[in-house]
Amino acid sequence: MTGWCDTCDRRVEGETCEVCGQPVTEPERIRLDWKWKFFGVSTVIYLIWRIYQLIHWLTS
């Protein structure tokens, strides 16, 4: 994962910024809310079911 230079406001590879020489901070990971996880899983299940129905309809 790339770091972020607060002084230059850009992504930087490595421990220090190549432009300003300041130390780079690691970006914070934002946890995904359980509602979005549920929405994603239910959407995938729904799409699999609809594809199964389409295949069943085409073959019969």
C-alpha distance matrix in Angstrom:
0.0 3.8 6.7 9.9 13.3 16.0 18.7 17.8 16.1 13.4 9.8 9.7 8.4 9.6 11.5 14.0 14.7 16.7 19.0 20.1 19.0 17.9 15.3 12.0 11.3 8.3 8.4 10.8 10.8 14.1 16.2 18.1 21.8 24.1 26.1 23.3 22.7 26.5 26.7 24.3 26.0 29.4 28.7 27.7 30.8 33.0 31.9 32.5 35.9 36.8 35.9 38.1 40.9 40.7 41.0 43.8 45.6 45.3 46.7 49.6
3.8 0.0 3.8 6.8 9.9 13.0 15.4 14.2 12.8 10.0 6.3 5.9 5.4 7.4 9.4 11.1 11.2 13.2 15.3 16.5 15.7 14.8 12.7 9.3 9.3 7.4 7.9 11.3 12.3 15.4 18.1 20.1 23.7 26.3 28.1 25.3 25.1 28.9 28.9 26.6 28.7 32.0 31.0 30.3 33.6 35.4 34.2 35.2 38.6 39.1 38.3 40.7 43.4 43.0 43.4 46.4 47.9 47.6 49.2 52.1
6.7 3.8 0.0 3.8 6.8 9.7 12.2 11.8 10.5 8.6 5.7 5.2 6.2 7.1 7.6 8.8 9.0 11.9 13.6 14.0 13.2 11.6 9.4 5.8 5.7 4.8 6.2 9.9 12.0 15.2 18.2 20.6 24.0 27.0 28.8 26.3 26.4 30.2 30.3 28.4 30.6 33.7 33.0 32.5 35.8 37.6 36.6 37.8 41.0 41.6 41.1 43.5 46.0 45.7 46.4 49.2 50.7 50.5 52.2 55.0
9.9 6.8 3.8 0.0 3.8 6.2 9.0 8.6 6.9 5.8 4.6 5.7 8.5 9.8 9.7 9.5 8.5 11.7 12.3 12.3 12.4 10.4 9.2 5.7 5.5 6.3 6.4 10.0 12.7 15.2 18.7 21.0 24.1 27.4 28.9 26.4 27.1 30.8 30.6 29.0 31.6 34.5 33.6 33.6 36.9 38.4 37.5 39.0 42.1 42.5 42.2 44.7 47.0 46.7 47.6 50.5 51.7 51.6 53.5 56.2
13.3 9.9 6.8 3.8 0.0 3.8 5.5 5.6 5.4 5.6 6.3 6.5 9.8 10.6 9.8 8.2 6.4 9.7 9.5 8.9 9.4 7.4 7.4 5.1 6.5 8.9 9.7 13.0 16.1 18.4 22.0 24.3 27.3 30.7 32.1 29.8 30.6 34.3 34.0 32.6 35.2 38.0 37.1 37.2 40.5 41.9 41.0 42.6 45.7 46.0 45.7 48.3 50.5 50.1 51.1 54.0 55.2 55.0 57.0 59.7
16.0 13.0 9.7 6.2 3.8 0.0 3.8 5.7 5.1 7.4 9.2 10.2 13.6 14.2 12.9 11.2 9.6 12.8 11.8 10.3 11.4 8.6 9.0 7.5 7.6 10.3 10.4 13.0 16.4 18.1 21.9 24.2 26.8 30.4 31.6 29.6 30.8 34.4 34.0 33.0 35.8 38.4 37.5 38.0 41.3 42.5 41.9 43.6 46.6 46.8 46.8 49.5 51.5 51.2 52.4 55.2 56.3 56.3 58.4 61.0
18.7 15.4 12.2 9.0 5.5 3.8 0.0 3.8 5.7 8.3 10.8 11.3 14.7 15.3 14.0 11.3 9.1 11.5 9.6 7.6 9.6 7.6 9.6 9.3 10.5 13.6 14.1 16.8 20.1 21.9 25.6 27.9 30.5 34.1 35.2 33.1 34.4 37.9 37.5 36.4 39.3 41.8 40.8 41.3 44.6 45.7 44.9 46.8 49.8 49.8 49.8 52.6 54.5 54.1 55.3 58.2 59.1 59.1 61.2 63.9
17.8 14.2 11.8 8.6 5.6 5.7 3.8 0.0 3.8 5.6 8.7 9.5 13.2 14.6 14.2 11.6 8.4 10.0 7.8 7.4 10.1 9.2 11.2 10.2 11.9 14.4 14.5 17.6 20.5 22.2 26.0 27.9 30.6 34.2 35.1 32.7 34.0 37.5 36.8 35.5 38.5 41.0 39.6 40.0 43.5 44.5 43.4 45.3 48.3 48.2 48.0 50.9 52.9 52.2 53.3 56.4 57.2 56.9 59.2 61.9
16.1 12.8 10.5 6.9 5.4 5.1 5.7 3.8 0.0 3.8 7.2 9.4 13.2 15.0 15.0 13.1 10.4 12.5 11.0 10.9 13.1 11.6 12.6 10.5 11.1 12.8 12.0 14.9 17.5 18.9 22.7 24.4 27.1 30.6 31.4 29.0 30.4 33.9 33.1 31.9 34.9 37.3 36.0 36.5 40.0 40.9 39.9 41.9 44.9 44.7 44.6 47.6 49.4 48.8 50.1 53.1 53.8 53.7 56.0 58.6
13.4 10.0 8.6 5.8 5.6 7.4 8.3 5.6 3.8 0.0 3.8 6.4 10.1 12.6 13.4 12.0 9.2 10.8 10.1 11.2 12.9 12.1 12.6 10.1 11.1 12.1 11.4 14.7 16.9 18.7 22.3 23.9 26.9 30.3 31.1 28.4 29.5 33.1 32.2 30.6 33.6 36.2 34.7 34.8 38.4 39.4 38.2 40.0 43.1 43.0 42.6 45.5 47.6 46.8 47.9 51.0 51.8 51.5 53.7 56.4
9.8 6.3 5.7 4.6 6.3 9.2 10.8 8.7 7.2 3.8 0.0 3.8 6.9 9.8 11.3 10.8 8.8 10.5 11.2 12.6 13.3 12.6 12.1 9.0 9.9 10.0 9.6 13.3 15.1 17.4 20.7 22.4 25.7 28.8 30.0 27.1 27.8 31.5 30.8 28.9 31.6 34.4 33.0 32.9 36.4 37.7 36.4 37.9 41.2 41.2 40.6 43.4 45.7 45.0 45.8 48.9 50.0 49.6 51.6 54.5
9.7 5.9 5.2 5.7 6.5 10.2 11.3 9.5 9.4 6.4 3.8 0.0 3.8 6.3 8.1 7.6 6.0 7.7 9.4 11.0 10.8 10.7 10.0 7.4 9.5 9.9 11.0 14.8 16.7 19.6 22.8 24.7 28.2 31.2 32.6 29.8 30.1 33.9 33.5 31.4 33.9 36.9 35.6 35.2 38.6 40.2 38.8 40.1 43.4 43.7 42.9 45.5 48.0 47.3 47.9 51.0 52.3 51.8 53.6 56.6
8.4 5.4 6.2 8.5 9.8 13.6 14.7 13.2 13.2 10.1 6.9 3.8 0.0 3.8 7.0 7.9 7.8 8.7 11.6 13.3 12.3 12.5 11.2 8.8 11.0 10.7 12.3 15.9 17.4 20.6 23.4 25.4 29.0 31.7 33.4 30.6 30.4 34.2 34.1 31.7 33.8 37.0 35.9 35.0 38.4 40.2 38.7 39.6 43.1 43.5 42.5 44.9 47.6 47.0 47.3 50.4 51.9 51.3 52.8 55.9
9.6 7.4 7.1 9.8 10.6 14.2 15.3 14.6 15.0 12.6 9.8 6.3 3.8 0.0 3.8 5.8 7.5 8.9 12.2 13.2 11.1 11.3 9.3 7.8 10.2 10.3 12.9 16.4 18.2 21.7 24.4 26.8 30.3 33.0 35.0 32.4 32.0 35.9 36.1 33.7 35.6 39.0 38.1 37.2 40.4 42.5 41.2 41.9 45.4 46.0 45.0 47.3 50.1 49.6 49.8 52.8 54.5 54.0 55.4 58.4
11.5 9.4 7.6 9.7 9.8 12.9 14.0 14.2 15.0 13.4 11.3 8.1 7.0 3.8 0.0 3.8 7.0 9.4 12.4 12.2 9.5 8.8 6.1 5.6 8.3 9.3 12.6 15.8 18.2 21.7 24.5 27.3 30.6 33.3 35.6 33.3 33.0 36.8 37.2 35.2 37.0 40.4 39.8 39.1 42.2 44.3 43.3 44.0 47.4 48.2 47.4 49.6 52.4 52.1 52.4 55.3 57.0 56.7 58.1 61.0
14.0 11.1 8.8 9.5 8.2 11.2 11.3 11.6 13.1 12.0 10.8 7.6 7.9 5.8 3.8 0.0 3.8 6.4 8.9 8.4 5.7 5.6 4.5 5.2 9.0 11.1 14.0 17.4 20.1 23.4 26.5 29.2 32.4 35.4 37.4 35.0 35.1 38.9 39.1 37.2 39.3 42.5 41.7 41.2 44.5 46.3 45.2 46.2 49.6 50.2 49.4 51.8 54.5 54.0 54.5 57.5 59.0 58.6 60.2 63.2
14.7 11.2 9.0 8.5 6.4 9.6 9.1 8.4 10.4 9.2 8.8 6.0 7.8 7.5 7.0 3.8 0.0 3.8 5.5 5.8 4.8 5.6 6.4 6.3 10.0 12.2 14.3 17.9 20.6 23.5 26.9 29.3 32.5 35.7 37.3 34.8 35.2 39.0 38.8 36.9 39.3 42.4 41.3 40.9 44.3 45.9 44.7 45.9 49.3 49.6 48.9 51.5 53.9 53.3 53.9 57.0 58.3 57.8 59.6 62.6
16.7 13.2 11.9 11.7 9.7 12.8 11.5 10.0 12.5 10.8 10.5 7.7 8.7 8.9 9.4 6.4 3.8 0.0 3.8 6.1 5.7 8.3 9.8 10.0 13.7 15.6 17.5 21.3 23.8 26.7 30.0 32.2 35.5 38.6 40.1 37.4 37.8 41.5 41.2 39.1 41.5 44.6 43.2 42.7 46.2 47.8 46.3 47.5 50.9 51.1 50.1 52.8 55.3 54.5 55.0 58.2 59.4 58.7 60.5 63.6
19.0 15.3 13.6 12.3 9.5 11.8 9.6 7.8 11.0 10.1 11.2 9.4 11.6 12.2 12.4 8.9 5.5 3.8 0.0 3.8 6.0 8.4 11.0 11.4 14.8 17.2 18.6 22.2 24.9 27.5 31.0 33.1 36.2 39.5 40.7 38.1 38.8 42.5 41.9 40.1 42.8 45.6 44.2 44.0 47.5 48.8 47.4 48.8 52.2 52.1 51.4 54.2 56.5 55.6 56.3 59.6 60.6 59.9 61.9 64.9
20.1 16.5 14.0 12.3 8.9 10.3 7.6 7.4 10.9 11.2 12.6 11.0 13.3 13.2 12.2 8.4 5.8 6.1 3.8 0.0 3.8 5.6 9.0 10.3 13.6 16.6 18.3 21.7 24.8 27.2 30.8 33.2 36.1 39.5 40.9 38.5 39.4 43.0 42.6 41.0 43.7 46.5 45.4 45.3 48.8 50.1 48.9 50.4 53.7 53.8 53.2 56.0 58.3 57.5 58.4 61.5 62.6 62.1 64.1 67.0
19.0 15.7 13.2 12.4 9.4 11.4 9.6 10.1 13.1 12.9 13.3 10.8 12.3 11.1 9.5 5.7 4.8 5.7 6.0 3.8 0.0 3.8 6.6 8.8 12.4 15.4 17.8 21.2 24.3 27.1 30.5 33.1 36.2 39.4 41.1 38.8 39.3 43.1 43.0 41.3 43.7 46.7 45.7 45.5 48.8 50.4 49.3 50.6 53.9 54.2 53.6 56.2 58.6 58.1 58.7 61.8 63.1 62.6 64.4 67.3
17.9 14.8 11.6 10.4 7.4 8.6 7.6 9.2 11.6 12.1 12.6 10.7 12.5 11.3 8.8 5.6 5.6 8.3 8.4 5.6 3.8 0.0 3.8 6.4 9.5 12.9 15.3 18.3 21.6 24.3 27.8 30.6 33.4 36.7 38.5 36.4 37.0 40.7 40.8 39.3 41.7 44.7 43.9 43.9 47.1 48.7 47.9 49.2 52.4 52.8 52.4 55.0 57.3 57.0 57.7 60.7 62.0 61.8 63.6 66.4
15.3 12.7 9.4 9.2 7.4 9.0 9.6 11.2 12.6 12.6 12.1 10.0 11.2 9.3 6.1 4.5 6.4 9.8 11.0 9.0 6.6 3.8 0.0 3.8 6.7 9.9 12.8 15.7 19.0 22.0 25.2 28.1 31.1 34.2 36.3 34.3 34.6 38.3 38.6 37.1 39.3 42.4 41.9 41.6 44.8 46.6 45.9 47.0 50.2 50.9 50.4 52.8 55.3 55.1 55.8 58.6 60.1 60.0 61.6 64.4
12.0 9.3 5.8 5.7 5.1 7.5 9.3 10.2 10.5 10.1 9.0 7.4 8.8 7.8 5.6 5.2 6.3 10.0 11.4 10.3 8.8 6.4 3.8 0.0 3.8 6.6 9.3 12.5 15.6 18.6 21.9 24.7 27.8 30.9 32.8 30.7 31.0 34.8 35.0 33.4 35.6 38.7 38.1 37.9 41.1 42.9 42.1 43.3 46.4 47.1 46.7 49.1 51.5 51.4 52.0 54.9 56.3 56.2 57.9 60.7
11.3 9.3 5.7 5.5 6.5 7.6 10.5 11.9 11.1 11.1 9.9 9.5 11.0 10.2 8.3 9.0 10.0 13.7 14.8 13.6 12.4 9.5 6.7 3.8 0.0 3.8 6.4 9.0 12.4 15.3 18.5 21.5 24.4 27.6 29.6 27.7 28.0 31.7 32.2 30.8 33.0 36.0 35.7 35.6 38.6 40.4 40.0 41.2 44.2 45.0 44.8 47.1 49.5 49.5 50.4 53.0 54.5 54.6 56.3 58.9
8.3 7.4 4.8 6.3 8.9 10.3 13.6 14.4 12.8 12.1 10.0 9.9 10.7 10.3 9.3 11.1 12.2 15.6 17.2 16.6 15.4 12.9 9.9 6.6 3.8 0.0 3.8 6.5 9.3 12.6 15.5 18.5 21.6 24.6 26.8 24.8 24.8 28.6 29.1 27.6 29.6 32.7 32.5 32.2 35.2 37.2 36.7 37.8 40.8 41.7 41.5 43.7 46.2 46.3 47.0 49.6 51.2 51.4 53.0 55.6
8.4 7.9 6.2 6.4 9.7 10.4 14.1 14.5 12.0 11.4 9.6 11.0 12.3 12.9 12.6 14.0 14.3 17.5 18.6 18.3 17.8 15.3 12.8 9.3 6.4 3.8 0.0 3.8 6.5 9.4 12.7 15.4 18.5 21.6 23.5 21.4 21.8 25.5 25.8 24.4 26.7 29.7 29.3 29.3 32.4 34.1 33.7 35.0 38.0 38.8 38.7 41.0 43.3 43.4 44.4 46.9 48.4 48.7 50.4 52.9
10.8 11.3 9.9 10.0 13.0 13.0 16.8 17.6 14.9 14.7 13.3 14.8 15.9 16.4 15.8 17.4 17.9 21.3 22.2 21.7 21.2 18.3 15.7 12.5 9.0 6.5 3.8 0.0 3.8 6.3 9.5 12.6 15.4 18.5 20.6 19.0 19.3 22.9 23.6 22.6 24.7 27.6 27.6 27.8 30.6 32.4 32.4 33.7 36.4 37.4 37.7 39.8 42.0 42.5 43.5 45.8 47.3 47.9 49.6 51.9
10.8 12.3 12.0 12.7 16.1 16.4 20.1 20.5 17.5 16.9 15.1 16.7 17.4 18.2 18.2 20.1 20.6 23.8 24.9 24.8 24.3 21.6 19.0 15.6 12.4 9.3 6.5 3.8 0.0 3.8 6.3 9.3 12.5 15.3 17.6 15.8 15.8 19.5 20.2 19.1 21.0 24.0 24.1 24.3 27.0 28.9 29.0 30.1 32.8 34.0 34.3 36.2 38.5 39.0 40.0 42.3 43.9 44.5 46.1 48.4
14.1 15.4 15.2 15.2 18.4 18.1 21.9 22.2 18.9 18.7 17.4 19.6 20.6 21.7 21.7 23.4 23.5 26.7 27.5 27.2 27.1 24.3 22.0 18.6 15.3 12.6 9.4 6.3 3.8 0.0 3.8 6.4 9.1 12.4 14.3 12.8 13.4 16.9 17.5 16.9 19.1 21.7 21.9 22.6 25.2 26.8 27.2 28.7 31.1 32.1 32.8 34.8 36.8 37.5 38.8 40.9 42.3 43.2 44.9 47.0
16.2 18.1 18.2 18.7 22.0 21.9 25.6 26.0 22.7 22.3 20.7 22.8 23.4 24.4 24.5 26.5 26.9 30.0 31.0 30.8 30.5 27.8 25.2 21.9 18.5 15.5 12.7 9.5 6.3 3.8 0.0 3.8 6.4 9.1 11.6 10.5 10.5 13.8 15.1 14.6 16.3 19.0 19.7 20.4 22.6 24.4 25.2 26.4 28.6 30.0 30.8 32.5 34.5 35.5 36.8 38.6 40.2 41.3 42.9 44.8
18.1 20.1 20.6 21.0 24.3 24.2 27.9 27.9 24.4 23.9 22.4 24.7 25.4 26.8 27.3 29.2 29.3 32.2 33.1 33.2 33.1 30.6 28.1 24.7 21.5 18.5 15.4 12.6 9.3 6.4 3.8 0.0 3.8 6.5 8.3 6.7 7.1 10.4 11.3 11.1 13.0 15.5 16.1 17.0 19.2 20.9 21.7 23.2 25.2 26.5 27.5 29.3 31.1 32.1 33.5 35.3 36.8 38.0 39.7 41.5
21.8 23.7 24.0 24.1 27.3 26.8 30.5 30.6 27.1 26.9 25.7 28.2 29.0 30.3 30.6 32.4 32.5 35.5 36.2 36.1 36.2 33.4 31.1 27.8 24.4 21.6 18.5 15.4 12.5 9.1 6.4 3.8 0.0 3.8 5.4 5.6 6.7 9.0 10.2 11.2 12.9 14.6 15.8 17.3 19.0 20.3 21.7 23.4 24.9 26.3 27.7 29.3 30.8 32.1 33.8 35.3 36.6 38.1 39.9 41.4
24.1 26.3 27.0 27.4 30.7 30.4 34.1 34.2 30.6 30.3 28.8 31.2 31.7 33.0 33.3 35.4 35.7 38.6 39.5 39.5 39.4 36.7 34.2 30.9 27.6 24.6 21.6 18.5 15.3 12.4 9.1 6.5 3.8 0.0 3.8 5.5 5.0 6.1 8.5 9.9 10.6 12.1 14.1 15.5 16.5 18.1 20.0 21.3 22.5 24.2 25.9 27.1 28.5 30.2 31.8 33.0 34.4 36.2 37.8 39.1
26.1 28.1 28.8 28.9 32.1 31.6 35.2 35.1 31.4 31.1 30.0 32.6 33.4 35.0 35.6 37.4 37.3 40.1 40.7 40.9 41.1 38.5 36.3 32.8 29.6 26.8 23.5 20.6 17.6 14.3 11.6 8.3 5.4 3.8 0.0 3.8 5.5 5.1 6.1 8.6 10.0 10.4 12.1 14.3 15.3 16.1 18.2 20.0 20.9 22.2 24.2 25.7 26.7 28.3 30.2 31.4 32.5 34.4 36.2 37.3
23.3 25.3 26.3 26.4 29.8 29.6 33.1 32.7 29.0 28.4 27.1 29.8 30.6 32.4 33.3 35.0 34.8 37.4 38.1 38.5 38.8 36.4 34.3 30.7 27.7 24.8 21.4 19.0 15.8 12.8 10.5 6.7 5.6 5.5 3.8 0.0 3.8 5.4 4.9 6.1 8.6 9.8 10.4 12.3 14.2 15.1 16.4 18.4 19.9 20.9 22.5 24.3 25.6 26.7 28.6 30.1 31.2 32.8 34.7 36.2
22.7 25.1 26.4 27.1 30.6 30.8 34.4 34.0 30.4 29.5 27.8 30.1 30.4 32.0 33.0 35.1 35.2 37.8 38.8 39.4 39.3 37.0 34.6 31.0 28.0 24.8 21.8 19.3 15.8 13.4 10.5 7.1 6.7 5.0 5.5 3.8 0.0 3.8 5.4 5.2 6.2 8.5 9.9 10.8 12.4 14.2 15.5 16.8 18.5 20.1 21.4 22.8 24.5 25.9 27.3 28.8 30.3 31.8 33.4 35.0
26.5 28.9 30.2 30.8 34.3 34.4 37.9 37.5 33.9 33.1 31.5 33.9 34.2 35.9 36.8 38.9 39.0 41.5 42.5 43.0 43.1 40.7 38.3 34.8 31.7 28.6 25.5 22.9 19.5 16.9 13.8 10.4 9.0 6.1 5.1 5.4 3.8 0.0 3.8 5.5 5.2 6.0 8.4 10.0 10.6 12.0 14.2 15.5 16.4 18.2 20.0 21.1 22.4 24.2 25.9 26.9 28.4 30.3 31.8 33.0
26.7 28.9 30.3 30.6 34.0 34.0 37.5 36.8 33.1 32.2 30.8 33.5 34.1 36.1 37.2 39.1 38.8 41.2 41.9 42.6 43.0 40.8 38.6 35.0 32.2 29.1 25.8 23.6 20.2 17.5 15.1 11.3 10.2 8.5 6.1 4.9 5.4 3.8 0.0 3.8 5.6 5.3 6.0 8.7 10.0 10.4 12.2 14.3 15.3 16.3 18.3 19.9 20.9 22.3 24.3 25.6 26.7 28.4 30.3 31.6
24.3 26.6 28.4 29.0 32.6 33.0 36.4 35.5 31.9 30.6 28.9 31.4 31.7 33.7 35.2 37.2 36.9 39.1 40.1 41.0 41.3 39.3 37.1 33.4 30.8 27.6 24.4 22.6 19.1 16.9 14.6 11.1 11.2 9.9 8.6 6.1 5.2 5.5 3.8 0.0 3.8 5.5 5.2 6.3 8.7 9.9 10.7 12.4 14.4 15.4 16.6 18.5 20.1 21.1 22.7 24.4 25.7 27.1 28.8 30.5
26.0 28.7 30.6 31.6 35.2 35.8 39.3 38.5 34.9 33.6 31.6 33.9 33.8 35.6 37.0 39.3 39.3 41.5 42.8 43.7 43.7 41.7 39.3 35.6 33.0 29.6 26.7 24.7 21.0 19.1 16.3 13.0 12.9 10.6 10.0 8.6 6.2 5.2 5.6 3.8 0.0 3.8 5.4 5.2 6.3 8.6 10.0 10.8 12.4 14.4 15.5 16.7 18.5 20.1 21.3 22.7 24.4 26.0 27.3 28.9
29.4 32.0 33.7 34.5 38.0 38.4 41.8 41.0 37.3 36.2 34.4 36.9 37.0 39.0 40.4 42.5 42.4 44.6 45.6 46.5 46.7 44.7 42.4 38.7 36.0 32.7 29.7 27.6 24.0 21.7 19.0 15.5 14.6 12.1 10.4 9.8 8.5 6.0 5.3 5.5 3.8 0.0 3.8 5.5 5.1 6.1 8.6 9.9 10.5 12.3 14.3 15.3 16.5 18.3 20.0 21.0 22.4 24.3 25.9 27.0
28.7 31.0 33.0 33.6 37.1 37.5 40.8 39.6 36.0 34.7 33.0 35.6 35.9 38.1 39.8 41.7 41.3 43.2 44.2 45.4 45.7 43.9 41.9 38.1 35.7 32.5 29.3 27.6 24.1 21.9 19.7 16.1 15.8 14.1 12.1 10.4 9.9 8.4 6.0 5.2 5.4 3.8 0.0 3.8 5.5 5.1 6.2 8.6 9.9 10.5 12.3 14.2 15.3 16.4 18.4 19.9 20.9 22.5 24.4 25.8
27.7 30.3 32.5 33.6 37.2 38.0 41.3 40.0 36.5 34.8 32.9 35.2 35.0 37.2 39.1 41.2 40.9 42.7 44.0 45.3 45.5 43.9 41.6 37.9 35.6 32.2 29.3 27.8 24.3 22.6 20.4 17.0 17.3 15.5 14.3 12.3 10.8 10.0 8.7 6.3 5.2 5.5 3.8 0.0 3.8 5.4 5.2 6.2 8.6 9.9 10.6 12.3 14.3 15.3 16.6 18.3 19.9 21.1 22.7 24.5
30.8 33.6 35.8 36.9 40.5 41.3 44.6 43.5 40.0 38.4 36.4 38.6 38.4 40.4 42.2 44.5 44.3 46.2 47.5 48.8 48.8 47.1 44.8 41.1 38.6 35.2 32.4 30.6 27.0 25.2 22.6 19.2 19.0 16.5 15.3 14.2 12.4 10.6 10.0 8.7 6.3 5.1 5.5 3.8 0.0 3.8 5.5 5.2 6.2 8.7 10.0 10.6 12.4 14.3 15.5 16.5 18.3 20.1 21.3 22.7
33.0 35.4 37.6 38.4 41.9 42.5 45.7 44.5 40.9 39.4 37.7 40.2 40.2 42.5 44.3 46.3 45.9 47.8 48.8 50.1 50.4 48.7 46.6 42.9 40.4 37.2 34.1 32.4 28.9 26.8 24.4 20.9 20.3 18.1 16.1 15.1 14.2 12.0 10.4 9.9 8.6 6.1 5.1 5.4 3.8 0.0 3.8 5.5 5.1 6.2 8.7 9.9 10.6 12.3 14.3 15.3 16.4 18.4 20.1 21.2
31.9 34.2 36.6 37.5 41.0 41.9 44.9 43.4 39.9 38.2 36.4 38.8 38.7 41.2 43.3 45.2 44.7 46.3 47.4 48.9 49.3 47.9 45.9 42.1 40.0 36.7 33.7 32.4 29.0 27.2 25.2 21.7 21.7 20.0 18.2 16.4 15.5 14.2 12.2 10.7 10.0 8.6 6.2 5.2 5.5 3.8 0.0 3.8 5.4 5.0 6.1 8.5 9.8 10.4 12.3 14.1 15.1 16.4 18.4 20.0
32.5 35.2 37.8 39.0 42.6 43.6 46.8 45.3 41.9 40.0 37.9 40.1 39.6 41.9 44.0 46.2 45.9 47.5 48.8 50.4 50.6 49.2 47.0 43.3 41.2 37.8 35.0 33.7 30.1 28.7 26.4 23.2 23.4 21.3 20.0 18.4 16.8 15.5 14.3 12.4 10.8 9.9 8.6 6.2 5.2 5.5 3.8 0.0 3.8 5.5 5.2 6.1 8.6 9.9 10.6 12.2 14.1 15.4 16.6 18.4
35.9 38.6 41.0 42.1 45.7 46.6 49.8 48.3 44.9 43.1 41.2 43.4 43.1 45.4 47.4 49.6 49.3 50.9 52.2 53.7 53.9 52.4 50.2 46.4 44.2 40.8 38.0 36.4 32.8 31.1 28.6 25.2 24.9 22.5 20.9 19.9 18.5 16.4 15.3 14.4 12.4 10.5 9.9 8.6 6.2 5.1 5.4 3.8 0.0 3.8 5.5 5.0 6.2 8.7 10.0 10.5 12.2 14.3 15.5 16.6
36.8 39.1 41.6 42.5 46.0 46.8 49.8 48.2 44.7 43.0 41.2 43.7 43.5 46.0 48.2 50.2 49.6 51.1 52.1 53.8 54.2 52.8 50.9 47.1 45.0 41.7 38.8 37.4 34.0 32.1 30.0 26.5 26.3 24.2 22.2 20.9 20.1 18.2 16.3 15.4 14.4 12.3 10.5 9.9 8.7 6.2 5.0 5.5 3.8 0.0 3.8 5.4 5.0 6.2 8.7 9.7 10.4 12.2 14.3 15.4
35.9 38.3 41.1 42.2 45.7 46.8 49.8 48.0 44.6 42.6 40.6 42.9 42.5 45.0 47.4 49.4 48.9 50.1 51.4 53.2 53.6 52.4 50.4 46.7 44.8 41.5 38.7 37.7 34.3 32.8 30.8 27.5 27.7 25.9 24.2 22.5 21.4 20.0 18.3 16.6 15.5 14.3 12.3 10.6 10.0 8.7 6.1 5.2 5.5 3.8 0.0 3.8 5.4 5.0 6.2 8.5 9.7 10.5 12.3 14.3
38.1 40.7 43.5 44.7 48.3 49.5 52.6 50.9 47.6 45.5 43.4 45.5 44.9 47.3 49.6 51.8 51.5 52.8 54.2 56.0 56.2 55.0 52.8 49.1 47.1 43.7 41.0 39.8 36.2 34.8 32.5 29.3 29.3 27.1 25.7 24.3 22.8 21.1 19.9 18.5 16.7 15.3 14.2 12.3 10.6 9.9 8.5 6.1 5.0 5.4 3.8 0.0 3.8 5.5 5.2 6.1 8.5 10.0 10.7 12.3
40.9 43.4 46.0 47.0 50.5 51.5 54.5 52.9 49.4 47.6 45.7 48.0 47.6 50.1 52.4 54.5 53.9 55.3 56.5 58.3 58.6 57.3 55.3 51.5 49.5 46.2 43.3 42.0 38.5 36.8 34.5 31.1 30.8 28.5 26.7 25.6 24.5 22.4 20.9 20.1 18.5 16.5 15.3 14.3 12.4 10.6 9.8 8.6 6.2 5.0 5.4 3.8 0.0 3.8 5.5 5.0 6.0 8.6 10.0 10.7
40.7 43.0 45.7 46.7 50.1 51.2 54.1 52.2 48.8 46.8 45.0 47.3 47.0 49.6 52.1 54.0 53.3 54.5 55.6 57.5 58.1 57.0 55.1 51.4 49.5 46.3 43.4 42.5 39.0 37.5 35.5 32.1 32.1 30.2 28.3 26.7 25.9 24.2 22.3 21.1 20.1 18.3 16.4 15.3 14.3 12.3 10.4 9.9 8.7 6.2 5.0 5.5 3.8 0.0 3.8 5.4 5.0 6.1 8.6 10.1
41.0 43.4 46.4 47.6 51.1 52.4 55.3 53.3 50.1 47.9 45.8 47.9 47.3 49.8 52.4 54.5 53.9 55.0 56.3 58.4 58.7 57.7 55.8 52.0 50.4 47.0 44.4 43.5 40.0 38.8 36.8 33.5 33.8 31.8 30.2 28.6 27.3 25.9 24.3 22.7 21.3 20.0 18.4 16.6 15.5 14.3 12.3 10.6 10.0 8.7 6.2 5.2 5.5 3.8 0.0 3.8 5.4 5.1 6.2 8.7
43.8 46.4 49.2 50.5 54.0 55.2 58.2 56.4 53.1 51.0 48.9 51.0 50.4 52.8 55.3 57.5 57.0 58.2 59.6 61.5 61.8 60.7 58.6 54.9 53.0 49.6 46.9 45.8 42.3 40.9 38.6 35.3 35.3 33.0 31.4 30.1 28.8 26.9 25.6 24.4 22.7 21.0 19.9 18.3 16.5 15.3 14.1 12.2 10.5 9.7 8.5 6.1 5.0 5.4 3.8 0.0 3.8 5.5 5.3 6.2
45.6 47.9 50.7 51.7 55.2 56.3 59.1 57.2 53.8 51.8 50.0 52.3 51.9 54.5 57.0 59.0 58.3 59.4 60.6 62.6 63.1 62.0 60.1 56.3 54.5 51.2 48.4 47.3 43.9 42.3 40.2 36.8 36.6 34.4 32.5 31.2 30.3 28.4 26.7 25.7 24.4 22.4 20.9 19.9 18.3 16.4 15.1 14.1 12.2 10.4 9.7 8.5 6.0 5.0 5.4 3.8 0.0 3.8 5.6 5.5
45.3 47.6 50.5 51.6 55.0 56.3 59.1 56.9 53.7 51.5 49.6 51.8 51.3 54.0 56.7 58.6 57.8 58.7 59.9 62.1 62.6 61.8 60.0 56.2 54.6 51.4 48.7 47.9 44.5 43.2 41.3 38.0 38.1 36.2 34.4 32.8 31.8 30.3 28.4 27.1 26.0 24.3 22.5 21.1 20.1 18.4 16.4 15.4 14.3 12.2 10.5 10.0 8.6 6.1 5.1 5.5 3.8 0.0 3.8 5.7
46.7 49.2 52.2 53.5 57.0 58.4 61.2 59.2 56.0 53.7 51.6 53.6 52.8 55.4 58.1 60.2 59.6 60.5 61.9 64.1 64.4 63.6 61.6 57.9 56.3 53.0 50.4 49.6 46.1 44.9 42.9 39.7 39.9 37.8 36.2 34.7 33.4 31.8 30.3 28.8 27.3 25.9 24.4 22.7 21.3 20.1 18.4 16.6 15.5 14.3 12.3 10.7 10.0 8.6 6.2 5.3 5.6 3.8 0.0 3.8
49.6 52.1 55.0 56.2 59.7 61.0 63.9 61.9 58.6 56.4 54.5 56.6 55.9 58.4 61.0 63.2 62.6 63.6 64.9 67.0 67.3 66.4 64.4 60.7 58.9 55.6 52.9 51.9 48.4 47.0 44.8 41.5 41.4 39.1 37.3 36.2 35.0 33.0 31.6 30.5 28.9 27.0 25.8 24.5 22.7 21.2 20.0 18.4 16.6 15.4 14.3 12.3 10.7 10.1 8.7 6.2 5.5 5.7 3.8 0.0
